[in-house]
Amino acid sequence: MAIESHLAELERRHQALELELSEALGHPSIDGLKIAELKRKKLHVKDEIARLRQQTFVH
């Protein structure tokens, strides 16, 4: 059950990062480094979700 709740939390975090990135892209004054940081965080969360799902299906 712990893995499912962790996955749910990661999915919420991924969605929040998607929203934050979308909002940041709408502001022309946002620094390119901030955009890159948000994309990197979002990708990291996505990779963690994929890893946990694979681990869940393997076991």
MMTF fields as JSON, N, C-alpha, C and O atoms, coordinates in Angstrom:
{
  "mmtfVersion": "1.0.0",
  "mmtfProducer": "UNKNOWN",
  "numBonds": 235,
  "numAtoms": 236,
  "numGroups": 59,
  "numChains": 1,
  "numModels": 1,
  "chainsPerModel": [1],
  "groupsPerChain": [59],
  "chainIdList": ["A"],
  "bondAtomList": [4, 2, 8, 6, 12, 10, 16, 14, 20, 18, 24, 22, 28, 26, 32, 30, 36, 34, 40, 38, 44, 42, 48, 46, 52, 50, 56, 54, 60, 58, 64, 62, 68, 66, 72, 70, 76, 74, 80, 78, 84, 82, 88, 86, 92, 90, 96, 94, 100, 98, 104, 102, 108, 106, 112, 110, 116, 114, 120, 118, 124, 122, 128, 126, 132, 130, 136, 134, 140, 138, 144, 142, 148, 146, 152, 150, 156, 154, 160, 158, 164, 162, 168, 166, 172, 170, 176, 174, 180, 178, 184, 182, 188, 186, 192, 190, 196, 194, 200, 198, 204, 202, 208, 206, 212, 210, 216, 214, 220, 218, 224, 222, 228, 226, 232, 230],
  "bondOrderList": [1, 1, 1, 1, 1, 1, 1, 1, 1, 1, 1, 1, 1, 1, 1, 1, 1, 1, 1, 1, 1, 1, 1, 1, 1, 1, 1, 1, 1, 1, 1, 1, 1, 1, 1, 1, 1, 1, 1, 1, 1, 1, 1, 1, 1, 1, 1, 1, 1, 1, 1, 1, 1, 1, 1, 1, 1, 1],
  "groupList": [{"groupName": "MET", "atomNameList": ["N", "CA", "C", "O"], "elementList": ["N", "C", "C", "O"], "formalChargeList": [0, 0, 0, 0], "bondAtomList": [1, 0, 2, 1, 3, 2], "bondOrderList": [1, 1, 2], "singleLetterCode": "M", "chemCompType": "L-PEPTIDE LINKING"}, {"groupName": "ALA", "atomNameList": ["N", "CA", "C", "O"], "elementList": ["N", "C", "C", "O"], "formalChargeList": [0, 0, 0, 0], "bondAtomList": [1, 0, 2, 1, 3, 2], "bondOrderList": [1, 1, 2], "singleLetterCode": "A", "chemCompType": "L-PEPTIDE LINKING"}, {"groupName": "ILE", "atomNameList": ["N", "CA", "C", "O"], "elementList": ["N", "C", "C", "O"], "formalChargeList": [0, 0, 0, 0], "bondAtomList": [1, 0, 2, 1, 3, 2], "bondOrderList": [1, 1, 2], "singleLetterCode": "I", "chemCompType": "L-PEPTIDE LINKING"}, {"groupName": "GLU", "atomNameList": ["N", "CA", "C", "O"], "elementList": ["N", "C", "C", "O"], "formalChargeList": [0, 0, 0, 0], "bondAtomList": [1, 0, 2, 1, 3, 2], "bondOrderList": [1, 1, 2], "singleLetterCode": "E", "chemCompType": "L-PEPTIDE LINKING"}, {"groupName": "SER", "atomNameList": ["N", "CA", "C", "O"], "elementList": ["N", "C", "C", "O"], "formalChargeList": [0, 0, 0, 0], "bondAtomList": [1, 0, 2, 1, 3, 2], "bondOrderList": [1, 1, 2], "singleLetterCode": "S", "chemCompType": "L-PEPTIDE LINKING"}, {"groupName": "HIS", "atomNameList": ["N", "CA", "C", "O"], "elementList": ["N", "C", "C", "O"], "formalChargeList": [0, 0, 0, 0], "bondAtomList": [1, 0, 2, 1, 3, 2], "bondOrderList": [1, 1, 2], "singleLetterCode": "H", "chemCompType": "L-PEPTIDE LINKING"}, {"groupName": "LEU", "atomNameList": ["N", "CA", "C", "O"], "elementList": ["N", "C", "C", "O"], "formalChargeList": [0, 0, 0, 0], "bondAtomList": [1, 0, 2, 1, 3, 2], "bondOrderList": [1, 1, 2], "singleLetterCode": "L", "chemCompType": "L-PEPTIDE LINKING"}, {"groupName": "ARG", "atomNameList": ["N", "CA", "C", "O"], "elementList": ["N", "C", "C", "O"], "formalChargeList": [0, 0, 0, 0], "bondAtomList": [1, 0, 2, 1, 3, 2], "bondOrderList": [1, 1, 2], "singleLetterCode": "R", "chemCompType": "L-PEPTIDE LINKING"}, {"groupName": "GLN", "atomNameList": ["N", "CA", "C", "O"], "elementList": ["N", "C", "C", "O"], "formalChargeList": [0, 0, 0, 0], "bondAtomList": [1, 0, 2, 1, 3, 2], "bondOrderList": [1, 1, 2], "singleLetterCode": "Q", "chemCompType": "L-PEPTIDE LINKING"}, {"groupName": "GLY", "atomNameList": ["N", "CA", "C", "O"], "elementList": ["N", "C", "C", "O"], "formalChargeList": [0, 0, 0, 0], "bondAtomList": [1, 0, 2, 1, 3, 2], "bondOrderList": [1, 1, 2], "singleLetterCode": "G", "chemCompType": "PEPTIDE LINKING"}, {"groupName": "PRO", "atomNameList": ["N", "CA", "C", "O"], "elementList": ["N", "C", "C", "O"], "formalChargeList": [0, 0, 0, 0], "bondAtomList": [1, 0, 2, 1, 3, 2], "bondOrderList": [1, 1, 2], "singleLetterCode": "P", "chemCompType": "L-PEPTIDE LINKING"}, {"groupName": "ASP", "atomNameList": ["N", "CA", "C", "O"], "elementList": ["N", "C", "C", "O"], "formalChargeList": [0, 0, 0, 0], "bondAtomList": [1, 0, 2, 1, 3, 2], "bondOrderList": [1, 1, 2], "singleLetterCode": "D", "chemCompType": "L-PEPTIDE LINKING"}, {"groupName": "LYS", "atomNameList": ["N", "CA", "C", "O"], "elementList": ["N", "C", "C", "O"], "formalChargeList": [0, 0, 0, 0], "bondAtomList": [1, 0, 2, 1, 3, 2], "bondOrderList": [1, 1, 2], "singleLetterCode": "K", "chemCompType": "L-PEPTIDE LINKING"}, {"groupName": "VAL", "atomNameList": ["N", "CA", "C", "O"], "elementList": ["N", "C", "C", "O"], "formalChargeList": [0, 0, 0, 0], "bondAtomList": [1, 0, 2, 1, 3, 2], "bondOrderList": [1, 1, 2], "singleLetterCode": "V", "chemCompType": "L-PEPTIDE LINKING"}, {"groupName": "THR", "atomNameList": ["N", "CA", "C", "O"], "elementList": ["N", "C", "C", "O"], "formalChargeList": [0, 0, 0, 0], "bondAtomList": [1, 0, 2, 1, 3, 2], "bondOrderList": [1, 1, 2], "singleLetterCode": "T", "chemCompType": "L-PEPTIDE LINKING"}, {"groupName": "PHE", "atomNameList": ["N", "CA", "C", "O"], "elementList": ["N", "C", "C", "O"], "formalChargeList": [0, 0, 0, 0], "bondAtomList": [1, 0, 2, 1, 3, 2], "bondOrderList": [1, 1, 2], "singleLetterCode": "F", "chemCompType": "L-PEPTIDE LINKING"}],
  "groupTypeList": [0, 1, 2, 3, 4, 5, 6, 1, 3, 6, 3, 7, 7, 5, 8, 1, 6, 3, 6, 3, 6, 4, 3, 1, 6, 9, 5, 10, 4, 2, 11, 9, 6, 12, 2, 1, 3, 6, 12, 7, 12, 12, 6, 5, 13, 12, 11, 3, 2, 1, 7, 6, 7, 8, 8, 14, 15, 13, 5],
  "groupIdList": [1, 2, 3, 4, 5, 6, 7, 8, 9, 10, 11, 12, 13, 14, 15, 16, 17, 18, 19, 20, 21, 22, 23, 24, 25, 26, 27, 28, 29, 30, 31, 32, 33, 34, 35, 36, 37, 38, 39, 40, 41, 42, 43, 44, 45, 46, 47, 48, 49, 50, 51, 52, 53, 54, 55, 56, 57, 58, 59],
  "secStructList": [7, 2, 2, 2, 2, 2, 2, 2, 2, 2, 2, 2, 2, 2, 2, 2, 2, 2, 2, 2, 2, 2, 2, 2, 2, 6, 7, 6, 6, 1, 7, 2, 2, 2, 2, 2, 2, 2, 2, 2, 2, 2, 2, 2, 2, 2, 2, 2, 2, 2, 2, 2, 2, 2, 2, 2, 2, 2, 7],
  "xCoordList": [0.825, 0.0, 0.864, 0.46, 2.023, 2.897, 3.355, 3.482, 3.599, 4.037, 2.928, 3.198, 1.686, 0.567, 0.409, 0.164, 0.548, 0.412, 1.594, 1.431, 2.766, 3.935, 3.755, 4.081, 3.239, 2.956, 1.937, 2.097, 0.91, -0.115, 0.476, 0.149, 1.347, 1.995, 2.907, 2.932, 3.642, 4.507, 3.682, 4.084, 2.548, 1.691, 1.129, 1.016, 0.772, 0.318, 1.443, 1.222, 2.648, 3.799, 4.104, 4.429, 3.995, 4.228, 3.207, 3.559, 1.956, 0.899, 1.134, 0.925, 1.567, 1.848, 3.007, 2.973, 4.024, 5.151, 4.71, 5.165, 3.836, 3.302, 2.577, 2.755, 1.766, 1.034, 1.991, 1.844, 2.968, 3.942, 4.745, 5.016, 5.117, 5.86, 5.005, 5.478, 3.762, 2.845, 2.671, 2.68, 2.513, 2.37, 3.654, 3.606, 4.789, 6.071, 6.302, 6.828, 5.91, 6.084, 5.198, 5.481, 4.145, 3.25, 3.757, 3.197, 4.813, 5.381, 6.701, 7.665, 6.755, 7.989, 9.183, 10.326, 8.938, 10.041, 10.699, 11.667, 10.193, 10.741, 12.104, 12.288, 13.041, 14.399, 14.419, 13.712, 15.229, 15.371, 15.905, 15.586, 16.71, 17.231, 16.116, 16.13, 15.16, 14.012, 13.186, 12.744, 12.987, 12.254, 12.994, 12.381, 14.293, 15.094, 15.03, 14.95, 15.065, 14.986, 13.649, 13.598, 12.566, 11.237, 11.126, 10.568, 11.653, 11.614, 12.417, 12.0, 13.571, 14.424, 13.715, 13.746, 13.082, 12.35, 11.203, 10.98, 10.481, 9.342, 9.806, 9.169, 10.912, 11.448, 11.909, 11.707, 12.516, 12.963, 11.771, 11.83, 10.707, 9.507, 8.905, 8.486, 8.861, 8.316, 9.142, 8.581, 10.458, 11.326, 11.103, 11.108, 10.91, 10.653, 9.312, 9.199, 8.312, 7.012, 7.175, 6.666, 7.873, 8.084, 8.849, 8.518, 9.862, 10.651, 9.787, 9.862, 8.967, 8.107, 7.05, 6.753, 6.486, 5.484, 6.111, 5.52, 7.303, 7.991, 8.307, 8.133, 8.765, 9.089, 7.84, 7.904, 6.713, 5.454, 4.999, 4.54, 5.122, 4.667, 5.608, 5.175, 6.877, 7.851, 7.652, 7.792, 7.324, 7.166, 5.791, 5.48],
  "yCoordList": [-1.201, 0.0, 1.258, 2.286, 1.187, 2.346, 2.8, 3.998, 1.85, 2.208, 2.953, 3.921, 2.511, 3.175, 4.613, 5.516, 4.823, 6.185, 7.052, 8.244, 6.459, 7.195, 7.562, 8.675, 6.63, 6.9, 8.022, 8.903, 7.987, 9.031, 10.392, 11.387, 10.438, 11.695, 12.188, 13.38, 11.284, 11.665, 12.175, 13.123, 11.556, 12.012, 13.399, 14.218, 13.675, 15.021, 16.038, 17.145, 15.645, 16.53, 16.805, 17.931, 15.775, 15.919, 16.884, 17.743, 16.743, 17.624, 19.066, 20.002, 19.242, 20.584, 21.225, 22.421, 20.441, 20.955, 21.306, 22.301, 20.501, 20.787, 22.127, 22.941, 22.347, 23.606, 24.782, 25.821, 24.609, 25.674, 25.99, 27.154, 24.96, 25.151, 25.858, 26.756, 25.457, 26.092, 27.579, 28.421, 27.883, 29.284, 30.067, 31.215, 29.451, 30.125, 30.42, 31.475, 29.494, 29.698, 30.83, 31.408, 31.141, 32.218, 33.6, 34.602, 33.665, 34.945, 35.176, 34.443, 36.168, 36.394, 36.812, 36.718, 37.265, 37.724, 36.594, 36.839, 35.372, 34.247, 33.86, 33.768, 33.64, 33.26, 31.864, 30.956, 31.713, 30.424, 29.346, 28.169, 29.733, 28.758, 28.204, 27.03, 29.053, 28.613, 27.586, 26.578, 27.856, 26.919, 25.584, 24.525, 25.633, 24.409, 23.633, 22.405, 24.354, 23.703, 22.995, 21.866, 23.666, 23.053, 21.812, 20.796, 21.896, 20.748, 19.583, 18.428, 19.9, 18.859, 18.185, 16.961, 18.975, 18.415, 17.534, 16.444, 18.023, 17.275, 15.94, 14.909, 15.96, 14.735, 13.771, 12.562, 14.291, 13.441, 12.74, 11.545, 13.479, 12.894, 11.85, 10.781, 12.161, 11.214, 9.923, 8.829, 10.048, 8.866, 8.046, 6.816, 8.716, 8.018, 7.276, 6.154, 7.898, 7.237, 5.983, 4.92, 6.1, 4.959, 3.845, 2.67, 4.205, 3.213, 2.462, 1.238, 3.208, 2.561, 1.678, 0.589, 2.15, 1.31, 0.028, -1.047, 0.141, -1.056, -2.007, -3.219, -1.456, -2.256, -2.961, -4.114, -2.264, -2.841, -3.989, -5.015, -3.827, -4.867, -6.059, -7.173, -5.851, -6.935, -7.861, -9.078, -7.27, -8.082, -8.557, -9.255],
  "zCoordList": [0.0, 0.0, 0.0, -0.544, 0.592, 0.682, -0.702, -0.954, -1.592, -2.94, -3.675, -4.386, -3.511, -4.178, -3.695, -4.495, -2.404, -1.882, -2.32, -2.584, -2.395, -2.875, -4.352, -4.763, -5.137, -6.545, -6.697, -7.542, -5.892, -5.951, -5.624, -6.271, -4.621, -4.254, -5.381, -5.686, -5.988, -7.11, -8.294, -8.969, -8.541, -9.64, -9.357, -10.27, -8.092, -7.724, -7.905, -8.396, -7.502, -7.647, -9.127, -9.505, -9.943, -11.382, -11.982, -12.789, -11.59, -12.084, -11.635, -12.407, -10.387, -9.872, -10.626, -10.919, -10.938, -11.716, -13.137, -13.702, -13.705, -15.046, -15.044, -15.95, -14.03, -13.918, -13.731, -14.374, -12.849, -12.6, -13.865, -14.159, -14.599, -15.846, -16.884, -17.58, -16.985, -17.926, -17.613, -18.511, -16.333, -15.93, -16.194, -16.636, -15.924, -16.134, -17.614, -17.969, -18.462, -19.899, -20.422, -21.471, -19.702, -20.09, -19.732, -20.177, -18.933, -18.522, -19.257, -19.036, -20.112, -20.887, -20.028, -20.478, -18.816, -17.977, -17.178, -16.458, -17.29, -16.534, -17.108, -18.321, -16.206, -16.555, -17.202, -16.763, -18.236, -18.903, -17.978, -18.146, -17.009, -16.049, -15.163, -14.795, -14.83, -14.019, -14.804, -14.253, -16.095, -16.956, -17.017, -16.878, -17.221, -17.288, -15.974, -15.975, -14.856, -13.547, -13.361, -12.873, -13.754, -13.633, -14.524, -14.111, -15.728, -16.642, -16.077, -16.162, -15.5, -14.913, -13.738, -13.611, -12.887, -11.743, -12.216, -11.69, -13.215, -13.746, -14.333, -14.118, -15.072, -15.651, -14.568, -14.684, -13.534, -12.427, -11.77, -11.48, -11.543, -10.93, -11.869, -11.426, -13.167, -14.144, -14.158, -14.204, -14.118, -14.088, -12.821, -12.868, -11.699, -10.438, -10.498, -10.004, -11.095, -11.264, -12.116, -11.761, -13.225, -14.115, -13.407, -13.563, -12.634, -11.908, -10.893, -10.786, -10.152, -9.156, -9.808, -9.318, -10.913, -11.604, -12.127, -12.024, -12.686, -13.184, -12.031, -12.152, -10.93, -9.753, -9.225, -8.799, -9.257, -8.774, -9.66, -9.157, -10.982, -11.904, -11.944, -12.241, -11.655, -11.677, -10.484, -10.6, -9.334, -8.121, -7.973, -7.008]
}
